[in-house]
Amino acid sequence: MAEPDQTQEQSKPAKRPFWIVTAFQLLISALILGIVISKLGSLSNLLIRNESPKQSNFVPPKEGVWRFVVSGDSRNCGDVVMPAIAAQSIEKYQPAFYWHLGDLRAIYKVDEDMAATAQKAGQQLGCESYHKSAWQDFIDHQIVPFGTTRFYLGIGNHEVIPPKTAGEFSSQFKDWLLTPRLLMERQDKEQIAAAKSGACQKTAARPYLTATPYYHWVRGQIDFIYLDNSVGVFPDDQLNWFDCILERAYNNEGVKTVVVGMHEALPASRASDHAMCDDAIKDSVLKKQSCDSGKHVYDALVEFKKAKNVYVLASHSHFYMKGIFDNQPANHLDGWIVGTAGAVRYPLPKGTQPGPDAIPDRYGYLLGTVQDGDIAFEFQEVAESDVPQGVRQQYPSALISWCFSKNSHNQDPASEETTNRCNAPVAPSARIEARAK
């Protein structure tokens, strides 16, 4: 028998174990996959680099310039409009602070935005529940959207409509009212005590760290002053405080300007039919107090203006208006009304033609641009498209359109009667009497 061919047997390659073949194939596949992923990543990065960058709306200020924003009257639709003001102003201008000039919620009736929130949840908001939650709602939906931007808060006449009181306002908003006093505590207490005037001596005798709804603070070369005329009158103790603060600003070489904010405009303006000393005050004694105390502040500011800048801001009337004291050429002050933060919008005063300096039926805020103590003011409108998406989701779809198109005495004279009234509006005389008790 022939012997097997050993040469042929030895020349056949030995079979590799199955696991080695499988491992080798997996390794090759992994390498190929890695190369593909790497190529895709490079392509993605290339596409990203070539993509047009998102346009920023931020308007950079000039060197040494800073900004702040102001408006008032955010009842009715404020939970819709105020977040739009916050979103637009912060994105475009990064303001140092926002200043609210009063009238947070309606109180005499249920605000439409709060009623709509309840409606979306299948509920109806009654007056008792509304009154308990109205001011917390303001904090949650109108202050919170400003995030870390400082928020200065003023009192308006709707904050003293029963069952609300000035004392409850000071308690609810203590943190905000104490902020400017804490900022100024040390220098105020020392300088007020050292001043020799009667006004300062009377002010020094009163507690300093109290949550009073009038206050001031200094930023740079500007002294910002908020006055409380929520009942249409400046009481004597507040006038003493104001005279003292104004005296100190006059004597302070570091202060170039005062900005005085309040809810109701001072008497004798172009909007005097809805301001201090107006005809809504029927009691002759109380009307005299309103006229005299308002004139006291006006005359003091006219005198101050002989040496330094003065700007006066108010709301109460629900429109934008510049030059409200242009009817006082001999004793002129630069003044603005900006009651445009969500409240039902009013017609302009009789005889006033709409234009860039008198704007009805708009929401927005006053932008103050500061350079070397001088301030340029400009109205900034917010539109329905500025309402953040997260806010839109909180309400029935019809509410936001209603706020921008129908929340107006010009567009719909019955616009204030869409929700339940909780009590009749309080006359100015009754507000003054209630505050005095």
C-alpha positions as CSV (number, residue, x, y, z in Angstrom):
1,M,0.0,0.0,0.0
2,A,1.3,3.4,-0.9
3,E,2.2,5.8,1.9
4,P,0.3,9.1,2.1
5,D,1.9,12.1,0.5
6,Q,3.3,13.8,3.6
7,T,4.3,16.9,1.5
8,Q,0.8,17.5,0.4
9,E,-0.6,17.1,3.9
10,Q,1.9,19.5,5.3
11,S,1.2,22.2,2.6
12,K,-2.5,22.5,3.6
13,P,-3.0,25.5,5.9
14,A,-4.2,24.7,9.4
15,K,-7.8,25.7,10.2
16,R,-8.1,28.7,12.6
17,P,-10.5,28.3,15.5
18,F,-13.9,29.9,15.0
19,W,-13.6,32.4,17.8
20,I,-10.4,33.9,16.3
21,V,-12.2,34.5,13.0
22,T,-15.2,36.1,14.6
23,A,-13.1,38.4,16.8
24,F,-11.1,39.5,13.8
25,Q,-14.2,40.3,11.8
26,L,-15.6,42.3,14.7
27,L,-12.4,44.3,15.0
28,I,-12.5,45.1,11.3
29,S,-16.1,46.2,11.6
30,A,-15.4,48.4,14.6
31,L,-12.5,50.1,12.7
32,I,-14.7,50.8,9.7
33,L,-17.5,52.1,11.9
34,G,-15.1,54.4,13.8
35,I,-13.9,55.9,10.5
36,V,-17.5,56.5,9.3
37,I,-18.4,58.2,12.6
38,S,-15.3,60.3,12.5
39,K,-16.2,61.4,8.9
40,L,-19.8,62.2,9.9
41,G,-18.6,64.2,12.9
42,S,-16.2,66.2,10.8
43,L,-19.1,66.9,8.3
44,S,-21.4,67.9,11.1
45,N,-18.8,70.3,12.5
46,L,-18.3,71.7,9.1
47,L,-22.0,72.3,8.7
48,I,-22.3,73.9,12.1
49,R,-19.4,76.2,11.4
50,N,-20.9,77.2,8.1
51,E,-24.4,77.7,9.6
52,S,-25.4,81.3,10.0
53,P,-25.2,82.3,13.7
54,K,-28.4,83.1,15.6
55,Q,-29.0,86.8,15.5
56,S,-28.8,88.5,18.9
57,N,-31.2,91.4,19.7
58,F,-28.9,92.9,22.3
59,V,-28.1,96.6,21.6
60,P,-24.7,97.2,23.1
61,P,-24.4,100.5,25.0
62,K,-21.6,103.0,24.5
63,E,-18.8,103.0,27.0
64,G,-19.9,104.4,30.3
65,V,-23.6,104.1,29.5
66,W,-26.2,102.1,31.5
67,R,-29.9,101.6,31.3
68,F,-33.1,101.1,33.3
69,V,-36.7,100.5,32.5
70,V,-40.0,101.9,33.9
71,S,-43.7,101.4,33.6
72,G,-46.8,101.1,35.7
73,D,-50.4,99.8,35.8
74,S,-50.2,96.1,35.2
75,R,-53.7,95.0,36.2
76,N,-56.1,93.2,33.9
77,C,-53.5,91.7,31.5
78,G,-50.3,92.2,33.5
79,D,-49.5,88.5,33.8
80,V,-49.3,88.5,30.0
81,V,-47.7,91.9,29.3
82,M,-45.1,92.0,32.2
83,P,-43.3,88.8,31.1
84,A,-43.1,90.3,27.6
85,I,-41.6,93.5,29.0
86,A,-39.1,91.5,31.0
87,A,-38.1,89.3,28.1
88,Q,-37.7,92.1,25.6
89,S,-36.0,94.6,27.8
90,I,-33.5,92.1,29.3
91,E,-32.7,90.6,25.9
92,K,-32.2,94.0,24.2
93,Y,-30.9,96.3,26.9
94,Q,-29.9,94.3,30.0
95,P,-31.3,97.1,32.3
96,A,-29.8,97.7,35.8
97,F,-33.4,97.6,37.2
98,Y,-37.1,97.7,36.5
99,W,-39.2,100.3,38.3
100,H,-43.0,99.6,38.7
101,L,-45.1,102.8,39.3
102,G,-48.1,101.1,41.0
103,D,-51.5,99.4,40.3
104,L,-50.5,95.8,40.4
105,R,-53.9,94.1,40.3
106,A,-57.5,95.5,39.9
107,I,-58.8,94.5,43.3
108,Y,-62.3,96.0,42.7
109,K,-62.8,93.2,40.2
110,V,-61.1,89.9,39.1
111,D,-58.3,90.5,36.7
112,E,-58.9,88.9,33.3
113,D,-55.5,87.1,33.2
114,M,-56.2,85.4,36.6
115,A,-59.8,84.5,35.6
116,A,-58.5,82.9,32.4
117,T,-56.0,80.8,34.3
118,A,-58.8,79.5,36.5
119,Q,-61.0,78.9,33.4
120,K,-58.3,76.8,31.7
121,A,-58.2,74.6,34.9
122,G,-62.0,74.2,34.7
123,Q,-62.6,76.6,37.6
124,Q,-64.2,80.0,38.2
125,L,-62.3,82.4,40.4
126,G,-64.5,84.0,43.1
127,C,-63.7,87.3,44.7
128,E,-62.7,85.9,48.1
129,S,-60.2,83.5,46.5
130,Y,-59.0,86.3,44.2
131,H,-58.3,88.7,47.0
132,K,-56.3,86.1,48.9
133,S,-54.1,85.3,45.9
134,A,-53.9,88.6,43.9
135,W,-50.7,90.0,45.2
136,Q,-48.9,86.6,45.4
137,D,-50.0,86.1,41.8
138,F,-48.3,89.5,41.0
139,I,-45.1,88.2,42.5
140,D,-45.2,84.9,40.8
141,H,-46.2,86.1,37.3
142,Q,-44.9,89.7,37.1
143,I,-41.8,90.0,39.3
144,V,-40.4,86.5,38.8
145,P,-40.0,86.9,35.0
146,F,-37.3,89.6,35.7
147,G,-35.1,87.0,37.2
148,T,-31.9,88.6,38.7
149,T,-32.8,92.0,37.4
150,R,-33.5,94.2,40.4
151,F,-37.2,95.1,40.8
152,Y,-38.3,98.4,42.5
153,L,-41.9,98.5,43.5
154,G,-44.3,101.5,43.8
155,I,-47.8,101.7,45.3
156,G,-50.8,102.9,43.4
157,N,-54.4,103.7,44.2
158,H,-55.6,100.1,43.5
159,E,-53.4,98.9,46.3
160,V,-55.6,100.6,48.8
161,I,-59.0,99.5,47.4
162,P,-60.8,97.5,50.1
163,P,-60.3,94.9,51.3
164,K,-56.6,95.8,50.6
165,T,-54.8,98.4,52.7
166,A,-51.5,100.3,52.6
167,G,-50.4,98.3,55.7
168,E,-51.1,95.0,54.0
169,F,-49.2,96.2,51.0
170,S,-46.1,97.1,53.1
171,S,-46.3,93.7,54.8
172,Q,-46.7,91.7,51.6
173,F,-44.0,93.5,49.7
174,K,-41.7,94.2,52.7
175,D,-38.6,92.7,50.9
176,W,-38.9,95.0,47.9
177,L,-39.7,98.1,49.9
178,L,-36.8,97.6,52.3
179,T,-34.2,97.0,49.5
180,P,-33.6,100.7,48.8
181,R,-33.6,101.6,52.5
182,L,-31.1,98.9,53.2
183,L,-28.9,100.3,50.3
184,M,-29.0,103.8,51.8
185,E,-29.3,103.0,55.5
186,R,-25.8,104.0,56.7
187,Q,-25.3,107.2,54.8
188,D,-29.0,108.3,55.2
189,K,-29.1,107.9,58.9
190,E,-25.8,109.7,59.4
191,Q,-26.5,112.6,57.0
192,I,-30.2,113.1,58.0
193,A,-29.2,113.2,61.7
194,A,-26.4,115.7,60.9
195,A,-28.7,118.0,58.8
196,K,-30.0,121.2,60.5
197,S,-33.2,121.7,58.5
198,G,-36.5,121.2,60.2
199,A,-37.5,118.7,57.6
200,C,-34.5,116.5,58.2
201,Q,-34.8,116.8,62.0
202,K,-38.4,115.6,61.8
203,T,-37.4,112.8,59.5
204,A,-34.5,111.8,61.8
205,A,-37.0,111.3,64.7
206,R,-38.8,108.6,62.8
207,P,-37.7,104.9,62.4
208,Y,-35.6,104.4,59.3
209,L,-35.8,100.7,58.5
210,T,-39.5,100.5,57.9
211,A,-41.3,99.2,54.8
212,T,-42.8,102.5,53.8
213,P,-44.1,102.8,50.2
214,Y,-41.9,105.8,49.6
215,Y,-38.1,105.5,49.4
216,H,-35.0,106.6,47.5
217,W,-31.7,105.2,46.3
218,V,-28.6,106.6,44.6
219,R,-27.0,104.9,41.6
220,G,-24.0,106.7,40.1
221,Q,-24.9,110.4,39.8
222,I,-28.6,109.9,40.1
223,D,-30.9,110.0,43.1
224,F,-34.1,108.0,42.4
225,I,-37.1,108.9,44.6
226,Y,-40.4,107.2,44.8
227,L,-43.3,109.1,46.3
228,D,-46.6,107.6,47.6
229,N,-49.7,109.4,46.4
230,S,-51.9,106.3,46.3
231,V,-54.7,108.3,48.1
232,G,-54.1,111.4,46.0
233,V,-52.3,113.2,48.7
234,F,-48.7,113.5,50.0
235,P,-49.0,113.4,53.9
236,D,-46.9,115.8,55.9
237,D,-44.5,113.2,57.2
238,Q,-43.7,112.2,53.6
239,L,-43.3,115.8,52.5
240,N,-40.8,116.3,55.4
241,W,-38.9,113.2,54.2
242,F,-39.0,114.4,50.6
243,D,-37.7,117.9,51.4
244,C,-34.9,116.4,53.4
245,I,-33.9,114.0,50.6
246,L,-34.0,116.8,48.0
247,E,-31.9,119.1,50.2
248,R,-29.3,116.4,50.6
249,A,-29.3,115.7,46.8
250,Y,-28.9,119.5,46.2
251,N,-25.9,119.7,48.5
252,N,-24.3,116.4,47.3
253,E,-21.7,117.2,44.6
254,G,-21.8,113.6,43.5
255,V,-25.5,113.8,42.5
256,K,-26.2,115.5,39.2
257,T,-29.8,114.4,38.7
258,V,-33.0,113.4,40.5
259,V,-35.6,111.1,39.0
260,V,-38.9,111.3,40.9
261,G,-41.4,108.5,40.3
262,M,-45.0,108.2,41.6
263,H,-48.3,106.8,40.6
264,E,-50.6,109.8,40.0
265,A,-49.1,112.7,38.0
266,L,-48.5,116.0,39.8
267,P,-51.2,118.6,39.5
268,A,-51.7,120.9,36.4
269,S,-50.2,118.6,33.8
270,R,-51.6,117.9,30.4
271,A,-53.2,114.8,31.9
272,S,-54.7,116.6,34.9
273,D,-58.1,115.1,34.4
274,H,-56.8,111.9,35.9
275,A,-54.1,112.9,38.4
276,M,-53.6,114.6,41.7
277,C,-56.0,117.5,42.4
278,D,-58.5,116.2,39.7
279,D,-62.3,116.7,39.8
280,A,-62.9,113.2,41.0
281,I,-62.1,114.5,44.6
282,K,-65.5,115.9,45.6
283,D,-64.6,116.9,49.2
284,S,-63.3,120.4,49.1
285,V,-61.0,120.0,52.1
286,L,-59.4,116.8,50.8
287,K,-59.1,118.3,47.3
288,K,-57.2,121.2,48.7
289,Q,-54.8,118.8,50.5
290,S,-54.2,117.0,47.2
291,C,-53.6,120.2,45.3
292,D,-51.4,121.8,47.9
293,S,-49.2,118.8,48.6
294,G,-48.8,118.1,44.9
295,K,-47.9,121.8,44.2
296,H,-45.4,121.6,47.1
297,V,-43.5,118.8,45.4
298,Y,-43.8,120.5,42.0
299,D,-42.4,123.8,43.2
300,A,-39.6,122.1,45.1
301,L,-38.5,120.3,41.9
302,V,-38.7,123.5,39.9
303,E,-36.4,125.2,42.4
304,F,-34.0,122.1,42.3
305,K,-33.9,122.2,38.5
306,K,-32.2,125.6,38.7
307,A,-29.0,123.7,39.8
308,K,-29.4,120.1,38.6
309,N,-31.4,117.8,36.3
310,V,-35.0,116.8,37.2
311,Y,-37.1,114.1,35.5
312,V,-40.7,113.2,36.7
313,L,-42.3,109.8,36.0
314,A,-45.9,108.7,36.6
315,S,-48.5,106.2,35.4
316,H,-52.2,106.0,36.6
317,S,-53.4,107.1,33.1
318,H,-53.1,104.0,30.8
319,F,-51.3,105.4,27.8
320,Y,-47.8,106.8,27.0
321,M,-47.3,110.5,27.0
322,K,-44.1,112.7,26.9
323,G,-43.9,116.3,27.9
324,I,-46.8,116.2,30.4
325,F,-45.7,119.6,31.9
326,D,-45.2,121.4,28.6
327,N,-48.3,123.4,29.5
328,Q,-46.2,125.1,32.2
329,P,-43.6,127.0,30.2
330,A,-42.6,129.4,33.0
331,N,-42.1,126.5,35.5
332,H,-41.4,123.6,33.2
333,L,-40.4,120.1,34.3
334,D,-39.6,117.2,32.1
335,G,-42.3,114.6,32.7
336,W,-43.7,111.3,31.3
337,I,-46.7,109.1,31.9
338,V,-46.2,105.4,31.2
339,G,-49.2,103.4,32.4
340,T,-48.6,100.8,29.8
341,A,-47.9,97.5,31.6
342,G,-51.2,95.6,31.0
343,A,-54.1,97.7,32.3
344,V,-57.1,98.5,30.2
345,R,-56.0,101.2,27.9
346,Y,-57.5,104.8,28.1
347,P,-58.1,107.5,25.5
348,L,-55.6,110.3,25.4
349,P,-56.6,113.6,27.1
350,K,-59.0,115.7,25.2
351,G,-57.2,117.8,22.5
352,T,-54.2,115.6,22.4
353,Q,-53.3,114.2,19.0
354,P,-51.7,110.7,18.8
355,G,-48.1,110.7,17.7
356,P,-44.6,109.7,18.9
357,D,-45.0,111.6,22.1
358,A,-48.6,110.5,22.8
359,I,-49.4,106.9,22.2
360,P,-52.7,105.2,23.1
361,D,-53.6,101.5,22.8
362,R,-50.1,100.2,23.3
363,Y,-48.2,98.3,25.9
364,G,-44.6,98.8,26.7
365,Y,-42.1,100.6,28.9
366,L,-39.9,103.7,29.2
367,L,-36.2,103.0,28.5
368,G,-33.8,105.3,30.3
369,T,-30.3,105.5,28.9
370,V,-27.9,107.1,31.3
371,Q,-24.6,108.8,30.5
372,D,-22.7,111.1,32.9
373,G,-25.9,111.7,34.9
374,D,-28.0,112.8,31.9
375,I,-30.9,110.5,30.9
376,A,-32.4,110.0,27.4
377,F,-35.9,108.5,27.6
378,E,-37.6,106.5,24.9
379,F,-40.8,104.5,24.8
380,Q,-40.4,100.8,23.8
381,E,-43.5,99.0,22.6
382,V,-44.1,95.3,23.3
383,A,-46.3,93.4,20.9
384,E,-48.3,90.2,21.0
385,S,-45.3,88.4,19.4
386,D,-43.1,89.4,22.4
387,V,-45.1,87.2,24.8
388,P,-42.9,84.2,25.7
389,Q,-44.1,80.8,24.6
390,G,-44.2,79.5,28.2
391,V,-46.7,82.3,29.1
392,R,-48.9,81.5,26.1
393,Q,-49.3,78.0,27.3
394,Q,-50.8,79.1,30.6
395,Y,-53.9,80.7,29.1
396,P,-56.8,79.9,26.8
397,S,-55.7,80.9,23.3
398,A,-58.2,83.7,23.0
399,L,-57.0,85.6,26.1
400,I,-53.7,86.9,24.7
401,S,-55.3,88.2,21.5
402,W,-58.0,89.8,23.6
403,C,-55.4,91.6,25.8
404,F,-53.7,93.2,22.7
405,S,-56.8,93.9,20.6
406,K,-59.7,94.5,23.0
407,N,-58.4,95.5,26.4
408,S,-59.0,99.2,25.6
409,H,-61.8,101.8,26.2
410,N,-61.0,102.9,22.7
411,Q,-61.6,99.5,21.0
412,D,-64.2,98.2,23.4
413,P,-65.9,100.6,25.9
414,A,-67.2,97.6,27.9
415,S,-63.8,95.9,28.1
416,E,-63.6,96.3,31.9
417,E,-66.8,94.4,32.5
418,T,-65.7,91.0,31.2
419,T,-65.1,89.6,34.7
420,N,-66.9,89.7,38.0
421,R,-66.8,92.9,40.1
422,C,-66.0,92.4,43.7
423,N,-67.0,95.9,44.9
424,A,-67.7,99.3,43.5
425,P,-64.6,101.5,42.7
426,V,-63.6,103.6,45.6
427,A,-63.8,107.4,45.2
428,P,-60.6,109.4,45.9
429,S,-62.2,111.1,48.9
430,A,-63.0,107.7,50.5
431,R,-59.5,106.5,49.9
432,I,-58.0,109.5,51.6
433,E,-60.3,109.1,54.6
434,A,-59.5,105.4,54.9
435,R,-55.8,106.0,54.7
436,A,-56.0,108.6,57.5
437,K,-57.6,106.2,60.0
